[in-house]
């Protein structure tokens, strides 16, 4: 395959959809560590990657969102950090077999840097460095930083990537629409702040995932595109979550979800995928919508 960034000059590429949603559908019990369950049930994880590729995904994301030692420590799994990240990449690469790019995913730690939180900047840098080194050594094609809401944490993760590996870097934050303030993260970061600091930090692709539907995602992409020259990634949810008998449900069917994909593409997205609630069928509809002439 051509290098990812070269293809983005000429094509709109398709990313995969939700991993947690699919793991639950395939039987992951409540309270399990998703990253570890995925390597214990490697055939199931391989099947999920296969389903996404077969439905049109040009890239798949490793099941390593929470595979940093802070999150793994909550499950007493911090000593398995290397194994979890390495095997997750191996499974994704087996499924890909050259058909799709493998994106090594790093998510936020769930903690804040001092003085807002309890973690020193150097420690946070070390946390992300440990994970990104394993992902790179295991053979990912790209690093993706997903679902960040705090700019200082994101910049620390970006630094860990830029100082340790030479791979394309995608950085994605999660925004919400506030009636009087527009789109902001839960930490108050605006789209202009994200674009400015993300580009200055050297990201190749910037964008948004989670927290919003496709309709709002089109607005976020438009806001990013108006301010920067980087490639843009968009990964909306399949509707907004609601509780049904104690279970979180995302109500947008693949057909309903697909109605907003042309708007996201027209707004300037170079990569379109799905986040919470999306399945391989949602990705198939993205592929079909992107392939149609607008």
KOLVOKOL-633736 format. One line per 2 residues: number of its first residue (from 1); for each residue y, x, z of N, C-alpha, C. Coordinates in steps of 0.1 Angstrom, whole numbers, plus 5000, padded with zeros to 4 digits. Example, Ala and Ser with C-alpha at 12.3 -4.5 7.8 and 13.67 -1.06 7.14 Angstrom:
2
1	4943/5132/5078/4955/5123/5078/4967/5132/5078  4978/5128/5071/4989/5137/5071/5000/5129/5079
# end
This chain:
294
1	4988/5008/5000/5000/5000/5000/5013/5009/5000  5023/5004/4994/5036/5010/4994/5041/5010/5008
3	5049/5020/5012/5056/5020/5025/5063/5006/5027  5062/5001/5039/5068/4988/5042/5083/4987/5038
5	5091/4997/5042/5105/4995/5040/5108/4995/5025  5100/5002/5017/5102/5001/5002/5100/4987/4997
7	5089/4981/5002/5086/4967/4997/5097/4957/5001  5103/4959/5013/5113/4950/5017/5126/4950/5008
9	5127/4960/5000/5139/4961/4991/5137/4950/4980  5125/4946/4977/5122/4937/4966/5115/4924/4970
11	5109/4923/4982/5101/4912/4985/5104/4906/4999  5101/4893/5000/5101/4887/5014/5086/4888/5018
13	5084/4894/5029/5070/4896/5034/5067/4887/5045  5054/4884/5047/5049/4874/5057/5043/4882/5069
15	5047/4878/5080/5041/4884/5093/5031/4873/5098  5023/4877/5107/5013/4867/5113/5020/4858/5123
17	5012/4850/5130/5017/4841/5140/5014/4844/5154  5013/4834/5162/5011/4836/5176/4997/4842/5179
19	4997/4851/5189/4984/4857/5194/4979/4849/5206  4988/4847/5216/4984/4840/5228/4979/4826/5225
21	4985/4819/5216/4981/4805/5212/4967/4806/5207  4964/4816/5198/4950/4817/5192/4940/4821/5202
23	4943/4831/5211/4934/4835/5222/4930/4823/5230  4939/4815/5234/4936/4803/5242/4927/4793/5234
25	4931/4791/5221/4922/4782/5213/4908/4788/5212  4906/4801/5212/4893/4807/5211/4886/4809/5225
27	4892/4803/5235/4885/4803/5248/4889/4812/5259  4901/4819/5258/4905/4827/5269/4909/4819/5281
29	4902/4822/5292/4905/4815/5305/4919/4817/5310  4924/4807/5317/4937/4808/5324/4936/4820/5334
31	4947/4827/5334/4948/4838/5344/4943/4852/5339  4937/4852/5327/4932/4865/5322/4944/4873/5316
33	4942/4886/5316/4951/4895/5309/4948/4894/5294  4957/4889/5286/4954/4887/5272/4951/4900/5265
35	4958/4911/5268/4955/4923/5261/4941/4929/5264  4937/4927/5276/4923/4932/5280/4912/4923/5275
37	4915/4909/5276/4905/4900/5271/4903/4902/5256  4913/4906/5249/4911/4908/5235/4902/4919/5231
39	4902/4930/5239/4893/4941/5236/4879/4938/5242  4878/4930/5252/4865/4926/5257/4858/4917/5247
41	4866/4908/5241/4861/4898/5231/4865/4903/5217  4861/4915/5214/4867/4921/5202/4863/4914/5189
43	4852/4907/5189/4849/4899/5177/4858/4887/5175  4863/4881/5186/4872/4870/5185/4886/4875/5181
45	4890/4887/5186/4903/4892/5182/4902/4896/5167  4892/4902/5163/4890/4906/5149/4891/4893/5140
47	4885/4882/5145/4885/4870/5137/4899/4865/5136  4907/4865/5146/4921/4860/5146/4929/4868/5136
49	4928/4882/5136/4935/4890/5126/4930/4886/5112  4917/4885/5110/4912/4881/5097/4918/4868/5092
51	4918/4858/5101/4923/4845/5097/4938/4846/5093  4946/4853/5100/4960/4855/5096/4961/4862/5082
53	4953/4872/5080/4954/4879/5067/4949/4870/5056  4939/4863/5058/4933/4854/5048/4943/4842/5044
55	4952/4839/5054/4961/4829/5051/4974/4834/5046  4975/4847/5043/4987/4852/5036/4995/4862/5043
57	4992/4866/5055/5000/4876/5062/4999/4889/5056  5011/4895/5053/5012/4909/5048/5012/4919/5059
59	5013/4914/5072/5013/4923/5083/5007/4916/5095  5000/4923/5104/4994/4917/5116/4999/4926/5128
61	5001/4919/5139/5006/4925/5151/4995/4927/5161  4994/4939/5166/4984/4943/5176/4985/4934/5189
63	4974/4932/5195/4973/4924/5208/4977/4933/5219  4989/4939/5219/4993/4948/5230/5007/4945/5236
65	5011/4932/5235/5024/4928/5239/5027/4932/5254  5017/4930/5262/5018/4933/5276/5011/4945/5281
67	5007/4954/5272/4999/4966/5275/5007/4978/5279  5017/4975/5288/5024/4986/5295/5019/4986/5309
69	5021/4998/5316/5015/4999/5329/5021/4989/5340  5033/4985/5338/5039/4976/5348/5032/4962/5347
71	5030/4957/5335/5023/4944/5334/5008/4945/5337  5002/4957/5332/4988/4958/5334/4985/4960/5349
73	4994/4966/5357/4992/4968/5371/4990/4955/5378  4996/4944/5373/4994/4931/5380/4980/4926/5379
75	4972/4932/5370/4958/4928/5368/4949/4940/5373  4955/4950/5379/4948/4962/5383/4941/4969/5372
77	4948/4969/5360/4943/4975/5348/4951/4986/5343  4961/4991/5351/4970/5002/5346/4963/5014/5341
79	4951/5017/5347/4943/5029/5343/4937/5027/5329  4936/5015/5325/4930/5012/5312/4941/5011/5300
81	4953/5015/5303/4964/5014/5293/4960/5021/5280  4955/5033/5281/4951/5040/5268/4940/5033/5261
83	4930/5028/5268/4919/5022/5261/4923/5009/5255  4931/5001/5262/4935/4988/5257/4943/4989/5244
85	4953/4998/5245/4961/5000/5233/4953/5006/5221  4945/5015/5224/4937/5022/5213/4928/5012/5207
87	4920/5005/5215/4910/4996/5209/4916/4984/5202  4928/4980/5207/4935/4969/5200/4939/4973/5186
89	4944/4985/5185/4948/4990/5172/4936/4992/5163  4925/4997/5168/4913/4999/5161/4908/4986/5155
91	4908/4975/5163/4904/4962/5158/4913/4957/5147  4926/4958/5149/4935/4954/5139/4933/4962/5126
93	4931/4975/5127/4929/4983/5115/4916/4979/5108  4906/4976/5115/4893/4972/5109/4895/4959/5101
95	4903/4950/5107/4906/4937/5100/4914/4939/5088  4924/4948/5090/4934/4950/5079/4927/4956/5067
97	4919/4967/5069/4912/4974/5058/4921/4976/5046  4934/4980/5049/4943/4982/5038/4949/4970/5032
99	4946/4958/5037/4951/4946/5031/4965/4942/5037  4968/4947/5049/4980/4943/5056/4985/4955/5065
101	4998/4956/5067/5003/4966/5076/4999/4962/5091  4997/4972/5099/4994/4970/5113/5006/4974/5121
103	5012/4964/5128/5023/4966/5136/5019/4968/5151  5023/4979/5156/5020/4981/5171/5030/4975/5179
105	5026/4965/5187/5036/4956/5194/5038/4962/5209  5051/4962/5212/5055/4965/5226/5064/4954/5231
107	5061/4948/5242/5069/4938/5248/5077/4943/5260  5086/4935/5265/5093/4939/5277/5084/4940/5289
109	5089/4947/5299/5082/4950/5311/5082/4938/5321  5093/4929/5319/5095/4919/5329/5103/4923/5341
111	5108/4935/5340/5116/4941/5351/5130/4945/5345  5140/4947/5354/5153/4951/5350/5156/4965/5355
113	5164/4972/5347/5169/4985/5351/5179/4984/5363  5180/4994/5371/5190/4994/5381/5204/4994/5374
115	5214/4988/5380/5214/4982/5394/5210/4967/5394  5208/4961/5382/5204/4947/5382/5189/4946/5388
117	5181/4956/5385/5167/4956/5390/5164/4968/5398  5151/4971/5398/5147/4982/5407/5142/4994/5400
119	5142/4994/5387/5136/5006/5379/5147/5015/5374  5145/5028/5376/5154/5038/5371/5152/5039/5356
121	5162/5043/5349/5162/5044/5334/5151/5054/5330  5150/5065/5337/5140/5075/5333/5125/5070/5335
123	5123/5062/5345/5110/5056/5347/5107/5046/5336  5117/5038/5332/5115/5028/5321/5112/5035/5308
125	5119/5046/5306/5116/5054/5294/5102/5059/5293  5097/5063/5305/5084/5069/5306/5073/5058/5303
127	5076/5046/5308/5067/5034/5306/5065/5031/5291  5076/5030/5284/5075/5027/5270/5070/5039/5262
129	5073/5051/5266/5068/5063/5259/5053/5064/5260  5047/5061/5272/5032/5061/5273/5026/5052/5263
131	5031/5040/5262/5025/5030/5253/5027/5034/5238  5039/5038/5234/5042/5040/5220/5034/5052/5215
133	5032/5062/5224/5024/5074/5220/5009/5070/5216  5004/5061/5224/4990/5057/5222/4989/5049/5209
135	4999/5040/5207/4999/5032/5195/5000/5041/5182  5009/5051/5183/5011/5060/5171/4998/5068/5169
137	4993/5074/5179/4980/5082/5178/4969/5074/5173  4969/5061/5176/4958/5052/5171/4959/5047/5157
139	4971/5050/5151/4973/5048/5136/4980/5035/5132  4989/5030/5140/4997/5019/5135/5007/5023/5124
141	5010/5014/5116/5019/5017/5105/5034/5015/5109  5037/5007/5118/5050/5003/5122/5050/5000/5137
143	5061/5002/5144/5062/4998/5158/5072/4986/5158  5067/4975/5166/5076/4963/5167/5078/4961/5182
145	5091/4960/5185/5095/4956/5199/5099/4942/5199  5091/4934/5206/5092/4919/5204/5097/4912/5217
147	5105/4902/5216/5108/4892/5227/5116/4899/5238  5125/4908/5235/5134/4914/5245/5146/4905/5247
149	5151/4904/5259/5163/4896/5262/5174/4905/5268  5170/4917/5273/5180/4926/5280/5182/4938/5271
151	5195/4940/5267/5198/4950/5258/5196/4964/5263  5198/4966/5276/5195/4980/5282/5180/4983/5281
153	5172/4973/5284/5158/4976/5283/5154/4978/5269  5159/4970/5260/5156/4972/5246/5160/4986/5241
155	5172/4990/5244/5177/5004/5240/5168/5015/5246  5163/5013/5258/5153/5022/5264/5140/5023/5256
157	5135/5011/5252/5123/5011/5244/5126/5017/5230  5137/5015/5224/5141/5021/5211/5141/5036/5213
159	5147/5041/5223/5148/5055/5226/5134/5061/5227  5125/5054/5234/5111/5059/5235/5104/5061/5221
161	5107/5051/5213/5101/5052/5199/5108/5063/5191  5121/5064/5191/5128/5073/5182/5125/5088/5187
163	5123/5090/5199/5121/5104/5205/5107/5108/5203  5097/5099/5200/5083/5103/5201/5075/5101/5188
165	5080/5092/5180/5072/5089/5168/5081/5088/5156  5075/5090/5144/5083/5089/5131/5077/5077/5123
167	5079/5065/5128/5074/5053/5122/5086/5043/5120  5085/5034/5110/5095/5024/5109/5095/5016/5122
169	5107/5011/5126/5109/5004/5138/5115/4991/5136  5109/4981/5142/5114/4967/5142/5118/4963/5156
171	5129/4958/5158/5134/4953/5171/5138/4939/5171  5132/4930/5179/5134/4916/5179/5138/4911/5193
173	5149/4904/5194/5153/4898/5206/5150/4883/5206  5151/4876/5218/5148/4862/5218/5161/4855/5223
175	5166/4846/5214/5179/4839/5216/5177/4825/5219  5186/4819/5226/5187/4804/5228/5200/4799/5224
177	5201/4787/5220/5214/4781/5216/5220/4774/5228  5232/4779/5231/5240/4773/5242/5251/4765/5236
179	5253/4753/5241/5262/4744/5235/5276/4749/5232  5281/4756/5242/5295/4761/5241/5296/4776/5238
181	5285/4783/5238/5286/4798/5236/5278/4803/5224  5272/4794/5217/5264/4799/5205/5251/4804/5210
183	5245/4814/5202/5232/4819/5205/5234/4831/5215  5226/4831/5225/5226/4842/5235/5212/4844/5241
185	5209/4856/5245/5197/4858/5252/5199/4854/5267  5188/4853/5274/5189/4849/5288/5197/4859/5297
187	5199/4871/5291/5208/4881/5298/5222/4881/5293  5225/4871/5284/5239/4869/5279/5242/4878/5267
189	5232/4884/5261/5235/4892/5249/5238/4883/5237  5248/4886/5229/5252/4879/5217/5246/4885/5205
191	5246/4878/5194/5241/4884/5182/5249/4896/5177  5263/4895/5178/5270/4907/5174/5267/4920/5183
193	5265/4918/5196/5261/4929/5205/5248/4935/5200  5238/4926/5198/5225/4931/5194/5225/4938/5180
195	5232/4932/5171/5233/4939/5157/5240/4952/5159  5251/4953/5165/5258/4966/5166/5250/4976/5173
197	5245/4973/5185/5237/4983/5193/5224/4986/5187  5217/4976/5180/5205/4979/5174/5206/4988/5162
199	5216/4986/5154/5218/4995/5142/5222/5009/5147  5231/5010/5157/5235/5023/5162/5223/5030/5167
201	5213/5023/5173/5202/5030/5179/5191/5034/5168  5193/5029/5156/5185/5034/5145/5173/5025/5141
203	5174/5012/5144/5163/5003/5140/5163/5001/5125  5151/5000/5119/5150/4997/5105/5151/4982/5102
205	5145/4974/5111/5145/4960/5109/5149/4954/5123  5158/4944/5122/5162/4937/5135/5160/4922/5132
207	5159/4915/5143/5157/4901/5141/5154/4893/5154  5148/4882/5153/5146/4873/5165/5132/4867/5164
209	5127/4864/5176/5115/4857/5177/5115/4848/5190  5106/4838/5190/5104/4830/5202/5116/4821/5205
211	5115/4812/5215/5126/4804/5221/5132/4794/5212  5131/4795/5199/5138/4785/5190/5129/4780/5179
213	5133/4769/5173/5126/4763/5162/5131/4770/5149  5125/4766/5138/5129/4772/5125/5143/4768/5122
215	5148/4756/5126/5161/4752/5122/5171/4762/5129  5170/4764/5142/5179/4774/5148/5177/4788/5144
217	5165/4791/5140/5162/4805/5135/5170/4808/5123  5172/4798/5114/5180/4800/5102/5194/4804/5106
219	5199/4798/5116/5213/4801/5121/5214/4815/5126  5204/4819/5134/5203/4832/5139/5203/4843/5128
221	5194/4841/5119/5193/4850/5107/5206/4851/5100  5212/4840/5098/5225/4840/5091/5236/4848/5098
223	5235/4847/5112/5245/4854/5120/5242/4869/5120  5229/4873/5120/5226/4887/5119/5230/4893/5105
225	5226/4885/5095/5229/4890/5081/5243/4892/5078  5252/4884/5084/5266/4885/5082/5272/4898/5088
227	5265/4904/5098/5270/4915/5105/5264/4929/5102  5253/4929/5096/5246/4941/5094/5239/4943/5081
229	5234/4955/5079/5228/4958/5066/5213/4961/5067  5208/4960/5080/5194/4963/5082/5186/4951/5076
231	5173/4953/5074/5164/4942/5071/5163/4933/5083  5159/4920/5080/5159/4910/5091/5145/4904/5092
233	5140/4903/5104/5127/4896/5107/5130/4883/5115  5123/4872/5111/5124/4859/5118/5110/4854/5122
235	5108/4851/5135/5096/4846/5139/5098/4834/5149  5100/4822/5143/5103/4810/5151/5091/4804/5158
237	5093/4796/5168/5082/4789/5174/5078/4776/5166  5067/4771/5168/5063/4758/5162/5068/4747/5170
239	5081/4745/5170/5087/4735/5179/5090/4740/5193  5096/4731/5201/5099/4735/5214/5088/4730/5223
241	5085/4738/5234/5073/4735/5242/5075/4723/5251  5064/4716/5253/5064/4705/5263/5050/4705/5270
243	5050/4700/5282/5038/4700/5290/5030/4687/5288  5017/4688/5286/5009/4677/5284/4996/4679/5292
245	4995/4672/5304/4984/4673/5313/4982/4688/5317  4994/4694/5320/4994/4708/5325/4993/4719/5315
247	4992/4715/5302/4991/4724/5291/5004/4725/5283  5007/4737/5279/5019/4738/5271/5016/4735/5256
249	5023/4726/5250/5021/4721/5237/5033/4724/5228  5031/4729/5216/5041/4731/5206/5038/4721/5195
251	5048/4712/5192/5045/4700/5185/5047/4700/5170  5052/4711/5164/5054/4712/5150/5041/4715/5142
253	5037/4706/5134/5025/4708/5125/5029/4719/5115  5019/4724/5108/5022/4734/5098/5031/4729/5087
255	5029/4716/5083/5038/4710/5073/5052/4709/5078  5054/4704/5090/5067/4702/5096/5074/4715/5098
257	5067/4725/5102/5072/4739/5105/5077/4745/5092  5070/4742/5081/5073/4749/5068/5086/4744/5062
259	5091/4732/5066/5103/4726/5060/5115/4735/5063  5115/4743/5073/5127/4751/5076/5125/4765/5070
261	5114/4769/5065/5112/4782/5059/5121/4786/5048  5124/4776/5038/5133/4780/5028/5147/4783/5033
263	5151/4776/5044/5164/4778/5050/5165/4792/5056  5154/4796/5062/5153/4810/5069/5154/4820/5058
265	5147/4818/5047/5147/4827/5036/5161/4828/5029  5167/4817/5027/5180/4816/5021/5191/4823/5030
267	5188/4822/5043/5198/4829/5053/5197/4844/5052  5186/4849/5046/5185/4864/5045/5174/4871/5051
269	5164/4864/5056/5152/4870/5062/5144/4878/5052  5140/4890/5056/5131/4898/5047/5117/4897/5052
271	5115/4894/5064/5101/4892/5070/5102/4879/5077  5092/4870/5074/5091/4857/5081/5077/4855/5087
273	5076/4852/5100/5063/4850/5106/5065/4839/5116  5056/4838/5126/5056/4827/5135/5054/4833/5149
275	5059/4825/5159/5058/4829/5173/5050/4818/5180  5053/4815/5192/5045/4806/5201/5041/4793/5193
277	5029/4789/5194/5024/4777/5189/5020/4777/5174  5023/4788/5167/5019/4789/5153/5005/4794/5152
279	4998/4791/5141/4984/4794/5138/4983/4799/5124  4971/4803/5120/4970/4807/5106/4974/4797/5096
281	4973/4784/5099/4977/4774/5089/4992/4773/5088  4999/4776/5099/5014/4777/5098/5018/4789/5089
283	5011/4800/5090/5013/4812/5082/5010/4809/5067  5000/4801/5065/4997/4797/5051/5009/4789/5045
285	5015/4780/5053/5026/4773/5048/5038/4781/5046  5040/4792/5054/5051/4801/5052/5049/4808/5039
287	5037/4813/5036/5034/4820/5024/5037/4811/5012  5033/4798/5013/5035/4789/5002/5050/4786/4999
289	5057/4785/5010/5072/4782/5009/5079/4794/5004  5076/4806/5008/5082/4818/5004/5079/4821/4989
291	5067/4817/4985/5063/4820/4971/5070/4810/4961  5074/4799/4966/5081/4789/4957/5095/4794/4954
293	5099/4791/4942/5113/4794/4938/5123/4784/4945  5133/4790/4951/5142/4781/4958/5154/4776/4949
# end
